[in-house]
Amino acid sequence: MSRETGIQNFLLPARLRIADTLRNSRAVRELSAAAALAKSFVASASQDRLSLRATAYRRANSSFLRKLLEAQLSPWLEPHRADIWRTNRIGWKRLQHLLVGKTLNTSIILKSPSADGEKGVLYVSFEYNWLRLIEHYDLPKLLQEYFLVAAPSWSPPDFSCWALAHIGPDPVFLQISNPSDMEVHQRFPHNMRTVPIMMSDWINPEFYQPRPHQQRGIDILMVAGWSHIKRHWLLFRSLHKMRRGLRVVLIGQDADGRTADDVWREAKAFGVAKQIEMIRDATIETVTEQQCNSKASVILSAREGSCIVVAESLFADTPMAMMHNAHVGSRAYINRQTGVLLRPETMAAQLSELIEQRTSYSPRAWAMANITCFHSTKTLNALLRRYSSERRLPWNREIVPFCWRADTVYVRDADATQLAPAYQDLYERHGVVVAGHTVTEKPHAVWRN
């Protein structure tokens, strides 16, 4: 190792701490929000002003600034103005490269429409898929036949979801990524109904066969992309203070310009690389196997969406550790049965205690009683049935259960078979193709270019 490389490794922990502090500082976010708001006042075009103010709103922490921005944004989400978010593609820029394709990914039909006017239910995950529906298809026409349930990927909500404001005869039913999102959405007149379900609430426990705790071979498991937002360095800093000989497994994939090599260099800088095993681009089956073979699981993000990995770990009967102040939806799952909320100054001791006392937790029992895909199916079905009753719309058939398994999949094979014609009909009537579901191309299918 060269002298220059040695110096870089020596300085890396300090650089990581400083960058992380700035990235997650409430004060920095507030200043950034104020700067975006100030810039909006000199922007000449309405769409530029709205983009800056929406950006400011996502970053703002203070109630004063948020209320000020709500007053400026709300009029543009009223029925007669809301179309500006679609026609001017406000908030689409960072997703533009994903809008070239037309196929819907991670989406599923939960109920087919019927000839008597009873609406179907189309479930669409991730913001770029909603925007594909707007960009390439006649979404208002499709919404004459379907209720749209949209599942976001992040919290606070990405304002690209406002492209769905007042787009059809019925509201779009919008899931949340954090319990706090419920209140945020209710502050705006966008005609979207929030659904108190997170993406991490769609796990099927039948895929998880936990090993007995005394037979588990991994001490700490971290399933997270190699992105800087996952904060692997916090684990490495703690491992430096913990007993040697722990088996630590990281599972991830390239993200945000970072690879496993970047994470490995961080582990070396903290002197714990010899304790680390890395699995790159693992299949969902491999992830599940490792989760069921771990004594403890960690997620260290300061901010992200609901984080499906947390729920998966609970169904694997693996206690979970998260940061006490994380803005991550599934932090709401952490309690005396399921895991521990970490503080930076005591993290090493807390993780050691979690491993040693793992048998005192009962995460799977809690998850089975609260957050299975079957609970979520009942919740969503009841919400749609209640709305239909309020509007005197027919509702004679229930939605079918599905789960998240690195994609949206039916729980029962019979439902996949029964709903196969609905995908063909969706293609023939609206041109929409859903990945993973075969359709036969016909000359009269309508495509918007």
Buried (B, 14 or more C-beta within 10 A) or exposed (E): EEEEEEEBBEEBBEEBBEEBEEBBEEEEBBEBBBBBBEBBEEBEEEBBBBBBBBBBBBBBEEEEBBEBBBEBBBEBBBEEBBBBBBEBBBBBEEBEEBBEBBBBBBBBBBBBBEEEEBBBBBBBBBBBBBBBBBBBBBBEEBBEBBBBBBBBBBBBBBBBBBBBBBBBEBBBBBBBBBBBBEEBBEBBBBBBBBBBBBBBBBBBBEBBEBBEBEEBEBBBBBBBBBBBBBBBBBBBBBBBEBEEEBBBBBBBBBBEEBEBEBBBBBBBBBEBBEBBEBBEEBEEEEBBBBBBBBBBBBBBBBBBBBBBBBBBBBBBBBBBBBBBBBBBBBBBBBEEBBBBBBEBEEBBBBBBEBBEEBEEBBBBEBBBEBBBBBBBBBBBBEBBBEBBEEEEBEBEEBBBBBBBBEBBBBBEEEBBEEBBEBBBBBBBBBBBBBEBBEBEEEEEBEEEE
